Amino acid sequence: MENLIALLIAAPLLGAAVLLCGGRRLDRVGHWLGTLLAAASFVIGVVLFGDMLGKSGEGRSLHQHLFSWIPVEGFQADVAFQLDQLSMTFVLLITGVGTLIHIYSIGYMEHDERRRRFFGYLNLFLAAMLLLVLADNYLLLYMGWEGVGLASYLLIGFWQHKPSAATAAKKAFLVNRVGDMGLSIAIMLMFTTFGTFAFGPVLSSTGDATEGKLTAIGLMLLLAACGKSAQVPLQSWLGDAMEGPTPVSALIHAATMVTAGVYLITRSGAIFNAAPDAQLVVVVVGAVTLLFGAIVGCAKDDIKKALAGSTMSQIGYMILAAGLGPIGYVFAIMHLVTHGFFKAGLFLGAGSVMHGMNDEVDMRKYGGLRKYMPVTFVTFGLGYLAIIGFPGLSGFFSKDKIIEAAFAKGGTEGWILGAVTLLGAAITAFYMTRVMLLTFFGEKRWQPDESGHEPHPHESPKSMTIPMVILAFGSVFAGGFFSIGDRFLHWLEPVTGHSHGNPPVSATTVTTATVVVLVIGVAIAWFMYGRKPVPVAAPRGSLLTRAARRDLLQDDFNHVVLVRGGEHLTRSLVYVDHTLVDGVVNGTAASFGGLSGRLRKLQNGYARTYAVSMFGGTAVLIAATLLMRAV
């Protein structure tokens, strides 16, 4: 069965090669070919999953060695794959949700002239993401990591005729390069410390390295995770990335790319377990981002940007859980999977709304759409209930476990983290209820556009609604299915390990508190947006609201500190170069030039001048001789 692992990557990679190189002759069938190969990868994943279920213990881990990539003395890099419970979870999520998004895109991109190329980019993204999670060493993982970055750049900037899309793609690419440098440095440190970068030897040899080196490696891995998963301080690209087509938002910002950082930290758990300082930084980054994204999501009127803030916040939950160590690794991945269902469904639902509203994204210009788009309303509503943690739905089971794990950390740290996760749950209930109320409830608020055309809301075609319905089923049932008999815990525990910790409060108390804050968040949103008509023009708002609309001034901070700071640093370096470095060089040259010019005046070509010089020299020699004799 291990021979099938490479086919998981080969299928979408073949699709990308054919669609991007095949030319316009494939325009009529390119979308079907791309979808078929994505589905083929999913089928292969299901076959491997079924085989894995029939085994137990170490027999569930498969390895496939293809060839030696860089075989030189003292440096061996292989193209080899590892399929275990952790990577299998990602394979099914990536290919399953990816295939649904391909199907959705058939209808969504129907009238786009470059649809074939779009599906080629989608296939390339799937191949790169699968390479990332199936690699058995960090160097091959890095190759997939960079491939994901390239594909995301191409997809975010797909509508490159829009300056905003081109700028967003460039911003995402540049911010991710900062994180990629962290992964690059981490791999170098691993090789100098362990002599290898293969998962097995590195993760089993952490006891042979000093805590300082492991902390450095862990912090560099965290920097990489912050870039890909849009965590503070490298989160600024995520909101702008909404300029890409909506299927891109669902694929990149729900189930795949933004979860790569969670996978990296979880896969490298042995390093973080041995480096408590790095682990603490992971927890802090997750907690800060959790609240940061939630606050930003509260103030956005753009439906996709509100969901982007939500993604940032939910990934913060996962990073926080991963930073808790063996207490939280399993629950981080569990929330990652359930989030893949309901957030992909929410993004596709947002795309369906935009499809029926002439691409309008301002929620203040929606209202009452439940009457016109019943399927979208129901599927989006189920995703909404799942993400706020409504009892019985997927988000309730996965998020509740993270909150329990935060309290189980123990001590003051546990109480602080538990309070942060509960506050995040309350804010999530608020901003997602706000999205529901502004979009589907109240009276219609849309108006004719500049050309006089008024939107006519309508339900999307079946190619778009069927994937939404399937994802809605996952939003409802996945969490409960995983939780029965701690099924998901027992599935991942052999890879990630698990510790129950010492919770200061019972699970029942945590669940009760979670439901209470959920009700409070929903009630506040209803009081603000459900009881009275919503103005089409957004009010000025408080200072915090205005800051949240501008992403809590993150771009302003980056501009002042990084852009202007970089400009001032560059100007200072240019000044030092001109005045000090070039000054010394040019000054030395000028000094010798002046001296030579003065000496040159003595050589004027007149015999009398030379005679006088000879006479003077002779006089000096005679005087010196007489003086020496006298002494």
C-alpha positions as CSV (number, residue, x, y, z in Angstrom):
1,M,0.0,0.0,0.0
2,E,2.9,2.4,0.6
3,N,3.4,2.5,-3.2
4,L,0.1,4.5,-3.4
5,I,1.4,7.4,-1.2
6,A,3.2,9.1,-4.1
7,L,0.1,8.8,-6.2
8,L,-1.7,11.1,-3.7
9,I,0.6,13.9,-4.8
10,A,1.1,12.8,-8.4
11,A,-2.6,13.0,-9.3
12,P,-3.1,16.8,-8.7
13,L,0.4,17.5,-9.8
14,L,-0.3,15.9,-13.1
15,G,-3.5,17.9,-13.3
16,A,-1.5,21.2,-12.7
17,A,1.0,20.3,-15.4
18,V,-1.6,19.4,-18.0
19,L,-3.9,22.3,-17.3
20,L,-1.1,25.0,-17.1
21,C,0.8,23.7,-20.2
22,G,-1.9,22.2,-22.3
23,G,-3.1,25.5,-23.8
24,R,-6.5,26.7,-24.8
25,R,-7.5,23.4,-26.3
26,L,-8.3,22.3,-22.8
27,D,-10.6,25.3,-21.9
28,R,-13.8,23.3,-22.4
29,V,-12.7,20.3,-20.2
30,G,-10.0,21.7,-17.9
31,H,-12.3,22.2,-15.0
32,W,-13.6,18.7,-15.2
33,L,-10.0,17.3,-15.5
34,G,-8.8,19.3,-12.5
35,T,-11.8,18.1,-10.4
36,L,-11.4,14.5,-11.5
37,L,-7.8,14.4,-10.5
38,A,-8.5,16.0,-7.1
39,A,-11.2,13.4,-6.5
40,A,-8.8,10.7,-7.6
41,S,-6.4,11.8,-4.9
42,F,-9.2,11.7,-2.4
43,V,-10.2,8.1,-3.4
44,I,-6.6,7.0,-3.0
45,G,-6.6,8.6,0.4
46,V,-9.7,6.7,1.4
47,V,-8.2,3.4,0.2
48,L,-5.1,4.1,2.3
49,F,-7.2,5.1,5.3
50,G,-9.2,1.8,5.0
51,D,-6.0,-0.1,4.9
52,M,-4.7,1.8,8.0
53,L,-7.8,1.0,10.0
54,G,-7.1,-2.7,9.4
55,K,-3.8,-2.4,11.1
56,S,-2.7,-1.5,14.6
57,G,0.2,-0.1,16.5
58,E,3.3,0.7,14.5
59,G,1.9,-1.1,11.5
60,R,-0.3,2.0,10.8
61,S,2.8,4.0,9.8
62,L,3.9,3.6,6.2
63,H,7.1,4.8,4.5
64,Q,7.8,5.2,0.8
65,H,11.3,6.0,-0.4
66,L,11.5,7.3,-4.0
67,F,15.1,8.4,-4.5
68,S,18.0,10.2,-3.0
69,W,17.6,13.8,-3.7
70,I,21.0,15.2,-2.6
71,P,23.4,12.3,-1.9
72,V,26.8,13.8,-0.9
73,E,29.3,12.9,1.9
74,G,27.9,13.9,5.2
75,F,24.6,15.2,3.7
76,Q,21.8,12.9,2.7
77,A,18.5,14.3,1.5
78,D,15.8,11.8,0.4
79,V,12.5,12.2,-1.4
80,A,10.6,9.9,1.0
81,F,7.1,10.0,2.4
82,Q,5.6,9.1,5.7
83,L,1.9,8.3,6.2
84,D,0.8,8.0,9.8
85,Q,-2.3,8.9,11.7
86,L,-1.5,12.6,11.7
87,S,-0.6,12.9,8.0
88,M,-3.6,10.7,7.1
89,T,-5.9,13.2,8.9
90,F,-4.6,16.0,6.8
91,V,-4.7,13.9,3.6
92,L,-8.4,13.2,4.0
93,L,-9.1,16.8,5.0
94,I,-7.1,18.4,2.1
95,T,-8.3,16.1,-0.6
96,G,-11.9,15.8,0.7
97,V,-12.6,19.5,1.2
98,G,-10.4,20.3,-1.8
99,T,-12.5,18.2,-4.1
100,L,-15.7,19.9,-2.8
101,I,-14.2,23.3,-3.5
102,H,-13.2,22.1,-7.0
103,I,-16.8,21.1,-7.6
104,Y,-18.1,24.4,-6.2
105,S,-15.6,26.3,-8.5
106,I,-17.2,24.7,-11.6
107,G,-20.2,26.9,-11.0
108,Y,-18.6,29.9,-9.4
109,M,-16.0,30.4,-12.1
110,E,-18.3,29.4,-15.0
111,H,-18.0,32.7,-16.8
112,D,-14.3,33.3,-16.1
113,E,-12.2,33.2,-19.3
114,R,-9.2,31.8,-17.4
115,R,-11.1,29.0,-15.6
116,R,-8.7,26.3,-16.9
117,R,-5.7,28.1,-15.4
118,F,-7.6,28.6,-12.1
119,F,-8.2,24.9,-11.8
120,G,-4.5,24.3,-12.7
121,Y,-3.5,26.5,-9.7
122,L,-6.0,24.7,-7.5
123,N,-4.4,21.4,-8.4
124,L,-0.9,22.8,-7.9
125,F,-2.0,23.9,-4.4
126,L,-3.3,20.5,-3.5
127,A,-0.1,18.8,-4.7
128,A,2.1,21.2,-2.7
129,M,0.0,20.9,0.5
130,L,0.0,17.1,0.2
131,L,3.8,17.1,-0.2
132,L,4.1,19.3,2.9
133,V,2.1,16.8,5.1
134,L,3.5,13.6,3.7
135,A,7.2,14.5,3.7
136,D,9.3,12.4,6.1
137,N,11.9,15.1,6.6
138,Y,12.0,18.8,7.2
139,L,13.8,19.6,3.9
140,L,11.2,18.0,1.8
141,L,8.5,19.6,3.9
142,Y,10.2,22.9,3.1
143,M,9.8,22.2,-0.6
144,G,6.0,21.7,-0.1
145,W,5.9,24.7,2.2
146,E,7.4,26.9,-0.6
147,G,5.1,25.3,-3.1
148,V,2.1,26.3,-1.0
149,G,3.4,29.8,-0.9
150,L,3.7,30.0,-4.6
151,A,0.3,28.5,-5.3
152,S,-1.3,30.9,-2.8
153,Y,0.4,33.8,-4.5
154,L,-1.0,32.8,-7.9
155,L,-4.5,32.1,-6.5
156,I,-4.8,35.3,-4.4
157,G,-3.7,37.4,-7.3
158,F,-5.7,35.4,-9.9
159,W,-7.8,38.5,-10.8
160,Q,-4.6,40.4,-11.4
161,H,-6.4,43.0,-13.5
162,K,-7.6,44.4,-10.1
163,P,-4.7,46.4,-8.5
164,S,-6.0,45.4,-5.1
165,A,-5.7,41.7,-5.9
166,A,-2.2,42.1,-7.3
167,T,-1.2,44.1,-4.2
168,A,-2.7,41.5,-1.8
169,A,-0.9,38.6,-3.5
170,K,2.4,40.5,-3.3
171,K,1.8,41.3,0.4
172,A,1.0,37.6,1.2
173,F,4.1,36.5,-0.6
174,L,6.4,39.0,1.2
175,V,5.0,38.4,4.7
176,N,5.3,34.6,4.2
177,R,8.9,35.0,3.1
178,V,9.6,36.3,6.6
179,G,8.1,33.1,8.1
180,D,9.9,30.9,5.5
181,M,13.2,32.3,6.7
182,G,12.4,31.0,10.2
183,L,11.8,27.5,8.8
184,S,15.0,27.7,6.8
185,I,17.1,28.6,9.8
186,A,15.4,25.9,11.9
187,I,16.4,23.3,9.4
188,M,20.0,24.5,9.4
189,L,20.0,24.4,13.2
190,M,18.6,20.9,13.1
191,F,21.3,19.7,10.8
192,T,24.2,21.3,12.8
193,T,22.7,19.9,16.0
194,F,21.6,16.4,15.0
195,G,23.4,15.8,11.7
196,T,20.1,15.2,9.9
197,F,16.7,16.7,9.3
198,A,14.6,13.5,9.0
199,F,11.6,13.5,11.4
200,G,12.5,10.2,13.2
201,P,16.1,10.9,14.1
202,V,15.5,14.6,15.0
203,L,12.4,14.0,17.2
204,S,13.9,11.0,18.9
205,S,17.2,12.8,19.7
206,T,16.0,15.9,21.5
207,G,17.6,14.6,24.7
208,D,21.1,15.0,23.0
209,A,20.7,18.7,22.4
210,T,20.9,21.6,24.8
211,E,17.8,23.4,25.8
212,G,19.1,26.6,24.3
213,K,19.4,25.0,20.9
214,L,16.0,23.4,21.1
215,T,14.5,26.7,22.1
216,A,16.1,28.4,19.1
217,I,14.8,25.7,16.8
218,G,11.3,25.9,18.4
219,L,11.2,29.7,18.0
220,M,12.2,29.5,14.4
221,L,9.5,26.9,13.7
222,L,7.0,29.2,15.4
223,L,8.1,32.1,13.2
224,A,7.4,29.9,10.2
225,A,4.0,28.9,11.6
226,C,3.1,32.5,12.2
227,G,3.7,33.3,8.6
228,K,1.6,30.5,7.1
229,S,-1.1,30.5,9.7
230,A,-1.5,34.3,9.9
231,Q,-0.6,34.6,13.6
232,V,0.6,37.7,15.3
233,P,2.9,39.4,14.3
234,L,2.7,38.0,10.7
235,Q,-1.0,38.2,10.4
236,S,-1.4,41.3,8.2
237,W,-1.7,39.5,4.9
238,L,-4.8,37.4,5.7
239,G,-7.5,40.1,5.4
240,D,-6.2,41.4,2.1
241,A,-6.0,37.9,0.7
242,M,-9.8,38.0,0.4
243,E,-9.3,39.7,-2.9
244,G,-8.9,36.3,-4.4
245,P,-11.9,34.3,-5.7
246,T,-14.1,33.0,-2.9
247,P,-13.2,29.3,-3.6
248,V,-9.6,30.3,-2.9
249,S,-10.6,31.8,0.4
250,A,-12.4,28.6,1.3
251,L,-9.4,26.4,0.3
252,I,-6.5,28.5,1.7
253,H,-8.2,30.1,4.7
254,A,-10.3,27.2,6.0
255,A,-8.8,23.7,5.6
256,T,-5.4,23.9,4.2
257,M,-2.7,26.6,4.0
258,V,-3.5,28.4,7.3
259,T,-3.4,25.1,9.1
260,A,0.1,24.3,8.0
261,G,1.6,26.1,11.0
262,V,-0.5,23.9,13.3
263,Y,0.7,20.8,11.6
264,L,4.3,22.0,11.8
265,I,4.1,22.6,15.6
266,T,2.3,19.4,16.3
267,R,4.6,17.3,14.1
268,S,7.6,18.9,16.0
269,G,6.0,18.3,19.4
270,A,9.0,16.5,20.8
271,I,11.1,19.7,20.2
272,F,8.6,22.0,21.9
273,N,8.1,19.5,24.8
274,A,11.9,19.7,25.5
275,A,11.9,23.5,25.1
276,P,9.4,25.0,27.6
277,D,10.3,28.6,26.9
278,A,9.5,28.1,23.2
279,Q,6.3,26.3,24.1
280,L,5.3,29.3,26.3
281,V,5.8,31.7,23.4
282,V,3.6,29.5,21.3
283,V,0.8,29.7,23.9
284,V,1.2,33.5,24.1
285,V,1.1,33.9,20.3
286,G,-2.0,31.8,20.1
287,A,-3.8,33.6,22.9
288,V,-3.0,37.1,21.5
289,T,-4.0,36.1,18.0
290,L,-7.2,34.5,19.3
291,L,-8.4,37.8,20.7
292,F,-6.9,39.9,17.9
293,G,-8.7,38.1,15.1
294,A,-12.0,38.0,17.0
295,I,-11.9,41.8,17.7
296,V,-11.1,42.5,14.0
297,G,-14.0,40.3,12.9
298,C,-16.5,42.3,15.0
299,A,-16.0,45.5,13.0
300,K,-15.8,44.3,9.4
301,D,-18.8,44.9,7.1
302,D,-17.2,43.0,4.3
303,I,-18.5,39.4,4.8
304,K,-15.3,37.7,3.6
305,K,-13.1,39.9,5.8
306,A,-15.3,39.2,8.8
307,L,-14.7,35.5,8.1
308,A,-11.0,36.1,7.7
309,G,-10.8,37.6,11.1
310,S,-12.7,34.6,12.4
311,T,-10.1,32.3,10.7
312,M,-7.3,34.1,12.4
313,S,-9.0,33.7,15.7
314,Q,-9.8,30.0,15.3
315,I,-6.3,29.2,14.2
316,G,-5.2,31.1,17.4
317,Y,-7.2,28.5,19.3
318,M,-5.4,25.7,17.6
319,I,-1.9,27.3,18.1
320,L,-2.7,27.9,21.8
321,A,-3.8,24.2,22.1
322,A,-0.6,23.0,20.4
323,G,1.4,25.2,22.7
324,L,-0.1,23.4,25.7
325,G,2.0,20.3,24.7
326,P,0.6,16.7,25.2
327,I,-2.5,18.2,26.9
328,G,-3.6,19.9,23.7
329,Y,-2.0,18.4,20.5
330,V,-4.9,16.1,19.8
331,F,-7.5,18.8,20.4
332,A,-5.7,21.3,18.2
333,I,-5.9,18.9,15.3
334,M,-9.5,18.0,16.2
335,H,-10.5,21.6,16.1
336,L,-8.5,22.0,12.9
337,V,-10.6,19.3,11.2
338,T,-14.0,20.5,12.4
339,H,-13.0,24.1,11.5
340,G,-12.2,22.8,8.0
341,F,-15.8,21.7,7.6
342,F,-17.6,24.7,9.0
343,K,-15.3,27.5,7.9
344,A,-15.1,26.1,4.3
345,G,-18.9,25.9,4.4
346,L,-19.1,29.5,5.6
347,F,-16.8,30.8,2.9
348,L,-18.7,28.9,0.2
349,G,-21.9,30.3,1.7
350,A,-20.5,33.8,1.5
351,G,-19.5,33.1,-2.1
352,S,-23.1,32.0,-2.8
353,V,-24.5,35.2,-1.3
354,M,-22.1,37.2,-3.5
355,H,-23.1,35.2,-6.5
356,G,-26.7,36.1,-5.9
357,M,-26.0,39.8,-5.1
358,N,-23.9,40.8,-8.1
359,D,-20.6,40.3,-6.1
360,E,-21.6,42.7,-3.4
361,V,-19.6,42.0,-0.2
362,D,-20.9,44.7,2.1
363,M,-23.3,43.0,4.6
364,R,-25.0,46.3,5.3
365,K,-26.4,46.1,1.8
366,Y,-27.9,42.6,2.3
367,G,-30.8,41.8,4.7
368,G,-33.6,39.3,4.5
369,L,-31.7,37.0,2.2
370,R,-33.1,33.8,3.9
371,K,-36.2,34.2,1.8
372,Y,-34.4,34.2,-1.5
373,M,-31.6,31.8,-0.8
374,P,-33.0,29.0,1.5
375,V,-30.3,26.4,0.9
376,T,-27.5,29.0,1.4
377,F,-29.3,30.2,4.6
378,V,-29.6,26.7,6.1
379,T,-26.1,25.6,5.3
380,F,-24.5,28.9,6.3
381,G,-26.6,28.8,9.5
382,L,-25.4,25.4,10.4
383,G,-21.8,26.5,9.9
384,Y,-22.6,29.5,12.1
385,L,-24.0,27.4,14.9
386,A,-21.0,25.1,14.7
387,I,-18.4,27.9,14.9
388,I,-20.0,29.6,17.9
389,G,-20.0,26.2,19.7
390,F,-23.7,25.5,19.8
391,P,-24.2,22.4,21.9
392,G,-24.2,19.2,19.9
393,L,-22.5,20.6,16.8
394,S,-18.9,20.1,15.7
395,G,-17.4,23.3,17.1
396,F,-18.9,22.7,20.5
397,F,-17.0,19.4,20.9
398,S,-13.6,20.6,19.6
399,K,-13.5,24.1,21.0
400,D,-14.8,22.9,24.4
401,K,-11.9,20.5,24.6
402,I,-9.4,23.3,23.9
403,I,-11.0,25.4,26.7
404,E,-10.8,22.4,29.1
405,A,-7.1,21.8,28.1
406,A,-6.3,25.5,28.8
407,F,-7.7,25.2,32.3
408,A,-5.9,21.9,32.7
409,K,-2.6,23.7,32.2
410,G,-2.9,24.4,35.9
411,G,-1.8,27.3,38.1
412,T,-2.2,31.0,37.3
413,E,-1.3,30.3,33.7
414,G,-4.2,27.8,33.3
415,W,-6.7,30.3,34.8
416,I,-5.5,33.1,32.5
417,L,-5.6,30.9,29.4
418,G,-9.0,29.5,30.3
419,A,-10.3,33.0,30.7
420,V,-8.9,34.1,27.3
421,T,-10.4,31.1,25.6
422,L,-13.8,31.8,27.2
423,L,-13.6,35.5,26.2
424,G,-12.7,34.4,22.7
425,A,-15.8,32.2,22.6
426,A,-18.1,35.1,23.7
427,I,-16.6,37.4,21.0
428,T,-17.0,34.7,18.4
429,A,-20.7,34.3,19.2
430,F,-21.1,38.1,18.9
431,Y,-19.4,38.7,15.5
432,M,-20.8,35.5,13.9
433,T,-24.3,36.4,15.1
434,R,-23.8,39.8,13.6
435,V,-22.9,38.3,10.3
436,M,-26.0,36.2,10.3
437,L,-28.3,39.1,11.3
438,L,-26.9,41.5,8.8
439,T,-27.0,39.0,5.9
440,F,-30.1,36.9,6.3
441,F,-32.5,38.7,8.7
442,G,-34.2,42.1,8.8
443,E,-35.5,44.0,5.8
444,K,-33.7,44.2,2.5
445,R,-31.2,47.0,2.3
446,W,-29.8,46.6,-1.2
447,Q,-30.0,49.5,-3.6
448,P,-29.4,50.0,-7.4
449,D,-25.8,50.4,-8.3
450,E,-24.3,53.3,-10.2
451,S,-25.7,52.0,-13.5
452,G,-29.2,51.7,-12.1
453,H,-29.2,47.8,-11.8
454,E,-30.7,46.5,-8.7
455,P,-29.5,43.0,-7.4
456,H,-32.0,40.2,-7.7
457,P,-31.0,37.6,-5.1
458,H,-31.3,34.0,-6.2
459,E,-30.2,30.6,-5.1
460,S,-26.9,29.3,-6.5
461,P,-26.7,26.3,-8.9
462,K,-26.5,22.8,-7.6
463,S,-22.8,22.6,-8.4
464,M,-22.3,25.2,-5.7
465,T,-25.0,24.2,-3.2
466,I,-24.2,20.4,-3.1
467,P,-20.7,21.0,-1.7
468,M,-22.2,23.4,0.8
469,V,-24.7,20.8,2.0
470,I,-22.0,18.1,2.4
471,L,-19.9,20.5,4.4
472,A,-22.9,21.4,6.5
473,F,-23.2,17.7,7.4
474,G,-19.6,17.8,8.6
475,S,-20.3,20.9,10.6
476,V,-23.1,19.2,12.4
477,F,-21.9,15.6,12.9
478,A,-18.1,15.5,12.7
479,G,-17.4,16.7,16.2
480,G,-19.8,14.3,17.9
481,F,-18.5,11.4,15.8
482,F,-14.9,12.2,16.8
483,S,-15.9,12.5,20.5
484,I,-17.7,9.2,20.9
485,G,-15.5,7.0,23.0
486,D,-12.7,9.5,22.6
487,R,-12.4,8.1,19.1
488,F,-10.2,11.0,17.7
489,L,-8.0,11.0,20.8
490,H,-7.2,7.3,20.5
491,W,-6.6,7.7,16.7
492,L,-3.9,10.4,17.1
493,E,-2.5,9.6,20.5
494,P,0.2,7.1,19.1
495,V,1.7,10.0,17.1
496,T,1.1,13.1,19.3
497,G,0.9,11.6,22.8
498,H,-1.6,12.8,25.3
499,S,-1.7,13.9,28.9
500,H,-4.9,14.9,30.9
501,G,-3.2,17.5,33.0
502,N,-4.7,18.7,36.3
503,P,-7.8,20.7,35.6
504,P,-8.8,23.0,38.5
505,V,-12.5,22.8,37.4
506,S,-14.6,20.0,36.1
507,A,-15.5,19.4,32.5
508,T,-19.2,20.1,33.3
509,T,-18.3,23.5,34.8
510,V,-16.3,24.4,31.7
511,T,-19.1,23.3,29.4
512,T,-21.6,25.4,31.4
513,A,-19.3,28.5,31.3
514,T,-18.9,28.0,27.5
515,V,-22.6,27.9,26.9
516,V,-23.2,30.9,29.2
517,V,-20.6,33.1,27.3
518,L,-22.1,31.9,24.0
519,V,-25.6,33.1,25.1
520,I,-24.1,36.4,26.2
521,G,-22.4,37.0,22.9
522,V,-25.5,36.1,20.9
523,A,-27.7,38.3,23.1
524,I,-25.4,41.4,22.7
525,A,-25.4,40.9,18.9
526,W,-29.2,40.6,18.9
527,F,-29.5,43.7,21.0
528,M,-27.3,45.7,18.7
529,Y,-28.4,44.4,15.2
530,G,-31.6,42.4,15.6
531,R,-34.0,44.7,17.4
532,K,-33.9,47.7,15.1
533,P,-33.2,48.5,11.4
534,V,-29.5,48.5,10.5
535,P,-28.3,51.6,8.7
536,V,-26.8,51.1,5.2
537,A,-23.9,53.5,6.1
538,A,-21.8,52.3,9.0
539,P,-21.8,54.7,12.0
540,R,-18.6,56.3,13.1
541,G,-18.3,53.9,16.1
542,S,-16.0,54.0,19.1
543,L,-12.2,54.3,19.0
544,L,-11.9,50.5,19.3
545,T,-14.3,50.0,16.5
546,R,-12.5,52.4,14.2
547,A,-9.2,50.7,15.0
548,A,-10.7,47.3,14.4
549,R,-12.0,48.4,11.0
550,R,-8.3,49.1,10.2
551,D,-7.2,45.7,11.5
552,L,-6.2,47.2,14.9
553,L,-3.7,49.4,13.0
554,Q,-1.6,46.5,12.0
555,D,-0.8,47.9,8.6
556,D,-0.1,51.3,10.1
557,F,2.3,49.7,12.6
558,N,4.0,47.8,9.8
559,H,4.3,50.9,7.7
560,V,5.8,53.0,10.5
561,V,8.1,50.4,12.0
562,L,9.0,48.2,9.0
563,V,8.5,50.3,5.9
564,R,9.5,53.8,7.2
565,G,12.0,52.2,9.6
566,G,13.5,50.3,6.7
567,E,13.7,53.5,4.6
568,H,15.4,55.4,7.5
569,L,17.8,52.5,8.0
570,T,18.6,52.4,4.3
571,R,19.2,56.1,4.2
572,S,21.4,55.9,7.2
573,L,23.4,53.1,5.7
574,V,23.8,55.1,2.4
575,Y,24.9,58.1,4.4
576,V,27.5,56.0,6.3
577,D,28.6,54.5,3.1
578,H,29.1,57.8,1.4
579,T,30.6,59.7,4.3
580,L,32.6,57.1,6.1
581,V,33.5,54.2,3.7
582,D,33.6,56.2,0.5
583,G,35.0,59.2,2.4
584,V,38.0,57.3,3.6
585,V,38.7,55.9,0.2
586,N,38.1,59.1,-1.7
587,G,39.9,61.1,0.9
588,T,43.0,58.9,0.7
589,A,42.9,59.1,-3.1
590,A,42.5,62.9,-2.9
591,S,45.5,63.3,-0.5
592,F,47.8,61.3,-2.7
593,G,46.5,63.2,-5.7
594,G,47.3,66.6,-4.1
595,L,50.7,65.5,-3.0
596,S,51.6,64.2,-6.5
597,G,50.3,67.5,-7.9
598,R,52.7,69.5,-5.7
599,L,55.6,67.2,-6.5
600,R,54.8,67.5,-10.2
601,K,55.5,71.2,-10.0
602,L,59.2,70.5,-9.3
603,Q,59.5,68.8,-12.7
604,N,59.1,72.0,-14.9
605,G,61.7,71.1,-17.6
606,Y,64.1,74.1,-16.9
607,A,67.9,73.2,-16.6
608,R,68.5,76.1,-14.2
609,T,65.9,74.7,-11.8
610,Y,67.5,71.3,-11.9
611,A,71.0,72.9,-11.3
612,V,69.8,74.8,-8.3
613,S,68.2,71.6,-7.0
614,M,71.5,69.7,-7.4
615,F,73.4,72.6,-5.8
616,G,71.0,72.7,-2.9
617,G,71.2,68.9,-2.4
618,T,75.0,69.1,-2.4
619,A,75.0,71.9,0.1
620,V,72.7,69.9,2.4
621,L,75.0,66.8,2.2
622,I,78.1,68.9,3.0
623,A,76.4,70.6,5.9
624,A,75.2,67.2,7.3
625,T,78.8,65.7,7.0
626,L,80.4,68.7,8.8
627,L,77.8,68.5,11.5
628,M,78.3,64.8,12.1
629,R,82.1,65.4,12.4
630,A,81.6,68.2,14.9
631,V,79.5,65.9,17.0
